[in-house]
Amino acid sequence: MNKTRIAIFASGTGSNAINLIGYFDNHPTIEIGFLLSNKSDAPVLNAAKELGVTVVQHGNEEVAKGEFLVRLCQSHTIDWIVLAGYLRLIPGELIQKFENNITKLNLR
């Protein structure tokens, strides 16, 4: 059975992202495909890497391009996108491609 694959977008320390990664660790039907950050110095990058999650970092110019994000998600076979403290505007092309499959996470 194929698992549902989630991409997590985060920009900062990533406490919500890390909680999500922990929650879905060894889940029978859901897995984290990758974590994306637009900040090269975001603490969430190292934390996610230590938890065995694929980490992707691209600057603001790249993540502003909807087609770029769509291709990135398609290349990782992503089904859902979770915004966990992601501080960038989500491009329209990504919203159209993942209509009804993007959610904002706030566990605080």
N, C-alpha and C positions, 0 to 999 in steps of 0.2 A: 504494500500500500504506500502511495506517495504521501509524504507529509506536507502539510500546509507550511509554506515558508514565509517568514516575516523579515522585513528590513526595518531596522530601528534607525531613526534619524535623531541625532543629539548634538548639542553644541557646547556643553559645559562639563560640569562634574559628572553628570549622568546618573544620579542616584536612582531615578525612575527607570532608566535604561538597564542598570545593573540589577535592579529588583526583577525586571521583566526577564532578563537573561536567566537569572536564578530560578524563577518560577517555571520556565519552559525547559530547563535542563533535564534531559532524559525523558521528555514528554513523549507519549506514544504516537501522537498525531501532528504535533507542531514543532518546528525547529526555527532557530534564528539563522537566516541566510547571511546577513552581514549587518554591521553597524556603520553608519555613515556620519562623519562629522565634517563641517566646513572649517573647523579650526584645528590647525596642526598641533597646538599645545593644549587641546582639551583633555582634561584628566580622564574622561570616559574612554579615550582611545586605549590607554594602557590597561585600564581596569577590564575592559572587554577582551582585550588580547590575552590577559592573564586567565580569563575564564574560557579561553579556547574559541572565541568568536572571531570570525573574519572581520577585519577592520578596513574600512575604506575612507581615505581622507582626500578631499578635493576642495580647492579654494572657492571663494564666493563667486568668482566669474564663471566657473564651471557649473556649480550647483544652481546658478540662475537660469541655466539652459534646460528647458523641459525635455527636449529630445535627448540630451545627454543623460538625464536621470532615468528616463524611460528605458533607454538602452542598457544602462547599468542594472536596473531592476530586472529587465528581461534576461540579461546574461547570467543572473543569479537565480532565475526562475522564481521570482518573488510573487506571492499571492496577496500579501497585505503589507501596508506601510504604517508604522507606528511613529508618531511624532512625540518624542520624549524629551522635551526641553530644547527642541530645535528652533533656533531663532531667526531663520530665514523665511522669506516669502516662498510659498510653494508654487512653482510655475503651472500655468493652466494646462499645458500638455500632460503633465504628470497627473493632475487631478482628473482630466478626462480619461486617461488610460486606466487609472485605478479608482474610477468613480464608485463610491460606496465601499471601497476597500482601503481607505485612509482614515486613521483615527488618532486623536490626541490622547495621550496618557498623562494622568496626573494622580499619582498615588499618595500624595501628601495629605 
